[in-house]
């Protein structure tokens, strides 16, 4: 039943009041959905009606750090249309989330049954249930979940502004077998300082390097996600990396390039751009 509410990681990076620097290794549950054309509003209405109250309660309890829904900026044939995600401190919290969702589902099922019974007593047909509506608007056979873990995180010390709806630039990377530790070392040595500077300057809200906690695909092994105030911030990211690399000698630039090429499969690299349409995080302590 929980697949009912379950696109890759997006604005889960920002927790309210967390200082810039490496943070805990958040776990993120992500669900890809393929909503049929023209039915986006109905899908979002179901999320707001049923899932949003559950996650607002979980946020208040501290079980969930953040949750939201993302949609793609770049549309591709056969790709998901919506992502529903939440981030938790560790995998232990997943049980609490699943229990809360299942409790909600049982109540919705009971309410639908009661509405049907009441309609029959009045000699009327039973109203369409939200579960029926969901199955009509979503291609459930294409649904897929991911369980991710952020390994390195940097984020702003300022809470996200009201109505926070960032853009998210995601690079998917395939690291060669046995090279994960070397890739992370290279990334932290050459890329992390640039991202830290961008966060400190307010050019980007946050960044993360992560991997799948539960392996489900060969398409990528690691991801880098940037949470941007808008797509214009992408130009600031490019400028920052160009400045960093140009400040180095040609020999240093060659070492950096070849080092990354030696631990990754460049032909497998892909980029996704998402826009957040719902984002909520835990309240300030």
LOVO-753375 format. One record per residue (C-alpha): y, x, z. Coordinates in nm, 3 decimals, m for minus. Last residue first. Layout:
# LOVO-753375
+---------+---------+---------+
|      py |      px |      pz |
+---------+---------+---------+
|       Y |       X |       Z |
...
+---------+---------+---------+
//
This chain:
# LOVO-753375
+---------+---------+---------+
|      py |      px |      pz |
+---------+---------+---------+
|   2.392 |   1.451 |   1.769 |
|   2.531 |   1.359 |   1.428 |
|   2.345 |   1.080 |   1.247 |
|   2.033 |   1.153 |   1.040 |
|   2.080 |   1.155 |   0.664 |
|   2.121 |   0.888 |   0.399 |
|   2.140 |   0.927 |   0.024 |
|   2.106 |   0.656 |  m0.239 |
|   2.210 |   0.696 |  m0.605 |
|   2.150 |   1.071 |  m0.628 |
|   2.186 |   1.216 |  m0.975 |
|   1.918 |   1.443 |  m1.119 |
|   1.916 |   1.739 |  m1.356 |
|   1.580 |   1.898 |  m1.439 |
|   1.530 |   2.249 |  m1.574 |
|   1.207 |   2.408 |  m1.700 |
|   1.046 |   2.751 |  m1.683 |
|   0.694 |   2.774 |  m1.827 |
|   0.776 |   3.023 |  m2.103 |
|   0.927 |   3.257 |  m1.842 |
|   0.589 |   3.310 |  m1.669 |
|   0.689 |   3.486 |  m1.347 |
|   0.620 |   3.807 |  m1.150 |
|   0.690 |   4.081 |  m1.404 |
|   0.976 |   3.892 |  m1.566 |
|   1.154 |   3.880 |  m1.230 |
|   1.133 |   4.257 |  m1.188 |
|   1.226 |   4.315 |  m1.552 |
|   1.553 |   4.126 |  m1.519 |
|   1.651 |   4.284 |  m1.187 |
|   1.563 |   4.637 |  m1.301 |
|   1.755 |   4.592 |  m1.627 |
|   2.063 |   4.473 |  m1.440 |
|   2.043 |   4.777 |  m1.213 |
|   2.019 |   5.013 |  m1.512 |
|   2.315 |   4.845 |  m1.681 |
|   2.517 |   4.906 |  m1.364 |
|   2.604 |   4.616 |  m1.137 |
|   2.933 |   4.424 |  m1.120 |
|   2.826 |   4.241 |  m1.437 |
|   2.530 |   4.090 |  m1.250 |
|   2.736 |   3.951 |  m0.966 |
|   3.013 |   3.825 |  m1.193 |
|   2.766 |   3.651 |  m1.424 |
|   2.595 |   3.496 |  m1.122 |
|   2.923 |   3.362 |  m0.984 |
|   3.041 |   3.236 |  m1.324 |
|   2.715 |   3.047 |  m1.381 |
|   2.736 |   2.886 |  m1.037 |
|   3.101 |   2.794 |  m1.090 |
|   3.012 |   2.635 |  m1.424 |
|   2.741 |   2.428 |  m1.249 |
|   3.009 |   2.297 |  m1.015 |
|   3.140 |   2.081 |  m1.302 |
|   2.818 |   1.879 |  m1.264 |
|   2.947 |   1.728 |  m0.943 |
|   2.935 |   1.792 |  m0.567 |
|   2.627 |   2.008 |  m0.639 |
|   2.293 |   2.028 |  m0.459 |
|   2.110 |   2.323 |  m0.610 |
|   1.730 |   2.319 |  m0.625 |
|   1.509 |   2.619 |  m0.690 |
|   1.144 |   2.536 |  m0.751 |
|   0.813 |   2.716 |  m0.716 |
|   0.459 |   2.683 |  m0.854 |
|   0.528 |   2.495 |  m1.176 |
|   0.353 |   2.290 |  m1.447 |
|   0.009 |   2.355 |  m1.298 |
|   0.031 |   2.041 |  m1.084 |
|  m0.092 |   1.889 |  m0.759 |
|  m0.084 |   2.165 |  m0.497 |
|  m0.010 |   2.026 |  m0.151 |
|   0.282 |   2.209 |   0.009 |
|   0.435 |   2.258 |  m0.334 |
|   0.694 |   2.534 |  m0.335 |
|   1.049 |   2.593 |  m0.228 |
|   1.376 |   2.775 |  m0.275 |
|   1.672 |   2.577 |  m0.154 |
|   2.042 |   2.534 |  m0.218 |
|   2.332 |   2.349 |  m0.058 |
|   2.670 |   2.184 |  m0.094 |
|   2.796 |   2.387 |  m0.388 |
|   3.142 |   2.533 |  m0.462 |
|   3.240 |   2.503 |  m0.097 |
|   3.329 |   2.872 |  m0.071 |
|   3.062 |   2.931 |   0.194 |
|   2.806 |   2.749 |  m0.023 |
|   2.890 |   2.963 |  m0.327 |
|   2.872 |   3.280 |  m0.117 |
|   2.529 |   3.185 |   0.017 |
|   2.414 |   3.114 |  m0.341 |
|   2.515 |   3.462 |  m0.454 |
|   2.349 |   3.623 |  m0.152 |
|   2.027 |   3.425 |  m0.223 |
|   1.988 |   3.545 |  m0.579 |
|   1.922 |   3.922 |  m0.568 |
|   1.742 |   4.006 |  m0.244 |
|   1.618 |   3.659 |  m0.150 |
|   1.485 |   3.598 |  m0.501 |
|   1.324 |   3.940 |  m0.524 |
|   1.147 |   3.893 |  m0.189 |
|   1.039 |   3.538 |  m0.288 |
|   0.895 |   3.666 |  m0.615 |
|   0.713 |   3.948 |  m0.437 |
|   0.557 |   3.705 |  m0.189 |
|   0.451 |   3.468 |  m0.467 |
|   0.299 |   3.734 |  m0.694 |
|  m0.073 |   3.676 |  m0.635 |
|  m0.105 |   3.443 |  m0.931 |
|   0.205 |   3.449 |  m1.154 |
|   0.506 |   3.241 |  m1.049 |
|   0.575 |   2.930 |  m1.255 |
|   0.934 |   2.821 |  m1.206 |
|   1.106 |   2.481 |  m1.202 |
|   1.485 |   2.497 |  m1.189 |
|   1.654 |   2.194 |  m1.035 |
|   2.021 |   2.104 |  m1.065 |
|   2.106 |   1.813 |  m0.834 |
|   2.416 |   1.598 |  m0.869 |
|   2.561 |   1.457 |  m0.552 |
|   2.608 |   1.098 |  m0.434 |
|   2.762 |   1.109 |  m0.083 |
|   2.937 |   0.776 |  m0.023 |
|   3.103 |   0.915 |   0.287 |
|   3.122 |   1.293 |   0.280 |
|   2.827 |   1.520 |   0.360 |
|   2.849 |   1.684 |   0.701 |
|   3.015 |   2.028 |   0.713 |
|   2.807 |   2.335 |   0.799 |
|   2.718 |   2.370 |   0.433 |
|   2.365 |   2.453 |   0.335 |
|   2.122 |   2.736 |   0.280 |
|   1.747 |   2.688 |   0.267 |
|   1.450 |   2.918 |   0.211 |
|   1.088 |   2.802 |   0.210 |
|   1.144 |   2.432 |   0.136 |
|   0.809 |   2.255 |   0.139 |
|   0.690 |   1.996 |  m0.111 |
|   0.445 |   1.705 |  m0.115 |
|   0.442 |   1.533 |  m0.453 |
|   0.354 |   1.177 |  m0.553 |
|   0.274 |   1.022 |  m0.892 |
|   0.307 |   0.674 |  m1.042 |
|   0.210 |   0.636 |  m1.408 |
|  m0.043 |   0.355 |  m1.352 |
|   0.216 |   0.166 |  m1.147 |
|   0.432 |   0.092 |  m1.451 |
|   0.702 |  m0.074 |  m1.239 |
|   0.891 |  m0.402 |  m1.301 |
|   0.600 |  m0.647 |  m1.290 |
|   0.414 |  m0.478 |  m1.003 |
|   0.731 |  m0.483 |  m0.793 |
|   0.793 |  m0.851 |  m0.865 |
|   0.439 |  m0.938 |  m0.756 |
|   0.490 |  m0.744 |  m0.432 |
|   0.824 |  m0.918 |  m0.384 |
|   0.640 |  m1.248 |  m0.392 |
|   0.699 |  m1.514 |  m0.656 |
|   0.756 |  m1.849 |  m0.492 |
|   0.454 |  m2.072 |  m0.428 |
|   0.453 |  m2.383 |  m0.642 |
|   0.597 |  m2.698 |  m0.482 |
|   0.425 |  m2.988 |  m0.313 |
|   0.629 |  m2.949 |   0.004 |
|   0.324 |  m2.832 |   0.196 |
|   0.253 |  m2.594 |  m0.092 |
|   0.596 |  m2.436 |  m0.056 |
|   0.547 |  m2.377 |   0.317 |
|   0.213 |  m2.210 |   0.249 |
|   0.364 |  m1.981 |  m0.013 |
|   0.650 |  m1.884 |   0.216 |
|   0.398 |  m1.812 |   0.492 |
|   0.196 |  m1.587 |   0.263 |
|   0.509 |  m1.403 |   0.154 |
|   0.613 |  m1.354 |   0.518 |
|   0.268 |  m1.220 |   0.605 |
|   0.275 |  m0.977 |   0.312 |
|   0.626 |  m0.861 |   0.404 |
|   0.514 |  m0.811 |   0.764 |
|   0.210 |  m0.610 |   0.654 |
|   0.426 |  m0.397 |   0.428 |
|   0.669 |  m0.319 |   0.709 |
|   0.387 |  m0.209 |   0.936 |
|   0.249 |   0.005 |   0.654 |
|   0.587 |   0.170 |   0.610 |
|   0.621 |   0.246 |   0.979 |
|   0.269 |   0.390 |   0.995 |
|   0.332 |   0.607 |   0.688 |
|   0.650 |   0.746 |   0.841 |
|   0.482 |   0.819 |   1.173 |
|   0.191 |   0.995 |   1.001 |
|   0.436 |   1.200 |   0.793 |
|   0.602 |   1.336 |   1.106 |
|   0.311 |   1.573 |   1.170 |
|   0.374 |   1.731 |   0.829 |
|   0.689 |   1.903 |   0.953 |
|   1.063 |   1.852 |   1.004 |
|   1.077 |   1.552 |   0.768 |
|   1.237 |   1.489 |   0.429 |
|   1.225 |   1.165 |   0.233 |
|   1.196 |   1.080 |  m0.131 |
|   1.205 |   0.795 |  m0.385 |
|   1.250 |   0.915 |  m0.739 |
|   1.335 |   0.696 |  m1.035 |
|   1.294 |   0.700 |  m1.414 |
|   0.987 |   0.917 |  m1.448 |
|   0.931 |   1.114 |  m1.772 |
|   0.734 |   0.979 |  m2.068 |
|   0.999 |   1.064 |  m2.323 |
|   1.278 |   1.259 |  m2.156 |
|   1.605 |   1.147 |  m1.999 |
|   1.845 |   1.412 |  m1.873 |
|   2.062 |   1.271 |  m1.595 |
|   1.753 |   1.156 |  m1.410 |
|   1.763 |   0.911 |  m1.116 |
|   1.745 |   0.987 |  m0.745 |
|   1.665 |   0.774 |  m0.439 |
|   1.717 |   0.877 |  m0.079 |
|   1.591 |   1.000 |   0.256 |
|   1.706 |   1.240 |   0.524 |
|   1.590 |   1.403 |   0.847 |
|   1.311 |   1.156 |   0.926 |
|   1.143 |   1.121 |   1.266 |
|   1.473 |   1.156 |   1.452 |
|   1.458 |   0.805 |   1.597 |
|   1.780 |   0.703 |   1.424 |
|   1.654 |   0.837 |   1.093 |
|   1.329 |   0.644 |   1.135 |
|   1.529 |   0.325 |   1.193 |
|   1.739 |   0.385 |   0.882 |
|   1.417 |   0.460 |   0.698 |
|   1.262 |   0.125 |   0.779 |
|   1.582 |  m0.069 |   0.704 |
|   1.608 |   0.103 |   0.362 |
|   1.249 |   0.037 |   0.261 |
|   1.248 |  m0.342 |   0.244 |
|   1.570 |  m0.490 |   0.107 |
|   1.739 |  m0.175 |  m0.022 |
|   1.424 |  m0.058 |  m0.200 |
|   1.360 |  m0.404 |  m0.346 |
|   1.719 |  m0.425 |  m0.472 |
|   1.684 |  m0.082 |  m0.630 |
|   1.384 |  m0.195 |  m0.833 |
|   1.558 |  m0.515 |  m0.941 |
|   1.862 |  m0.317 |  m1.052 |
|   1.650 |  m0.078 |  m1.259 |
|   1.481 |  m0.358 |  m1.455 |
|   1.640 |  m0.306 |  m1.797 |
|   1.365 |  m0.080 |  m1.924 |
|   1.049 |  m0.065 |  m1.706 |
|   1.061 |   0.149 |  m1.394 |
|   0.844 |   0.463 |  m1.409 |
|   0.826 |   0.592 |  m1.052 |
|   0.789 |   0.944 |  m0.911 |
|   0.739 |   0.979 |  m0.536 |
|   0.856 |   1.273 |  m0.327 |
|   0.756 |   1.369 |   0.026 |
|   0.958 |   1.664 |   0.153 |
|   0.866 |   1.912 |   0.426 |
|   1.151 |   2.117 |   0.569 |
|   1.105 |   2.487 |   0.635 |
|   1.368 |   2.534 |   0.901 |
|   1.708 |   2.668 |   0.813 |
|   1.840 |   2.982 |   0.648 |
|   2.212 |   3.002 |   0.691 |
|   2.503 |   2.757 |   0.684 |
|   2.509 |   2.548 |   0.996 |
|   2.346 |   2.208 |   1.032 |
|   2.589 |   1.932 |   1.127 |
|   2.430 |   1.659 |   0.920 |
|   2.120 |   1.757 |   0.727 |
|   2.170 |   1.852 |   0.367 |
|   1.885 |   1.973 |   0.153 |
|   1.716 |   1.642 |   0.085 |
|   1.953 |   1.596 |  m0.206 |
|   1.692 |   1.635 |  m0.476 |
|   1.326 |   1.702 |  m0.492 |
|   1.134 |   1.579 |  m0.790 |
|   1.100 |   1.269 |  m0.950 |
|   0.673 |   0.608 |  m0.311 |
|   0.780 |   0.271 |  m0.244 |
|   0.470 |   0.072 |  m0.334 |
|   0.249 |   0.377 |  m0.297 |
|   0.249 |   0.276 |   0.070 |
|   0.000 |   0.000 |   0.000 |
+---------+---------+---------+
//
